């Protein structure tokens, strides 16, 4: 199965576009809510005016109704005594009653229109209030989404970056394993294998010398052969030590580290190696001893390869419930914020420390040397 590659920059671009789109939508909804609020306020003002007009029209209607009743009574009285009033008085009573009736009809129609307008405005207010509430609710939800996009998804992007780094680290481990196997194969082929092949040839030669020249010369050849076997055995032991020091299982962490620094000092005479032990020298569980040894080995090798140091100090402190390993050099240092090709070594150290639930801190500055500080909670072993 092909492992997909993760482009963190493309993810960041997608996230930025999402944020821009959501922010624009939030602004649009907010503007809609603001316009609805303005319309709501205007309608409230208009509704108050219409309600006042309705009350006035009702009051005017009641007054017109009273006057119309009086005018009808007057007209009925005049009509019943028609001969007692002049024609002009009769016409005046009729016209007055008619005008009041017309005014009352117009008043009733105006009241009807105003009531309809009032009801329409109240319905519009209900609809606008629902729209405003929905807009506010949407703005609140979008704000939560924006916070999620800005924080949680940003954190997810960081997690994906970390995943990509671990993915790259995994590839580097595979490459390193293959390179180590090639190196080991070449060392065995060029070293012990060649020596053993020579041993076979020299043993045949020893037999011929014994038959042709006598035992004294054969004995000299046997002594040379023993030296060759001794060299082959030494080379095999060196290869085994590089793979896993047997002393780590037999003697424990402190003696193995001390021996390792002595051996590495012989290969690097220009560097002074110091080893300091504090606390109780005791055996730890195997995984802790292996982890601390490999961490010290990696830190020392980094200092040798990259620091140009003249002094490397390894300090190991073993307390009841915690172990502290520090590796300090007086070399050229580096900027910890900048990734480099050697950063995969640091990532490997981080992985090993995380496995043991510990902490790794690296302090360094240009021309200021480097300090590797490792703190690991310990469990005591039953070994003594």
PyMOL commands that set and color helices and strands:
alter all, ss='L'
color gray80, all
select helices_A, chain A and resi 8-80+82-84+87-150+152-213+215-243+246-250+253-267+286-307+343-355
alter helices_A, ss='H'
color red, helices_A
select strands_A, chain A and resi 272-279+311-318+322-329+359-364+370-377
alter strands_A, ss='S'
color yellow, strands_A
deselect
rebuild
show_as cartoon
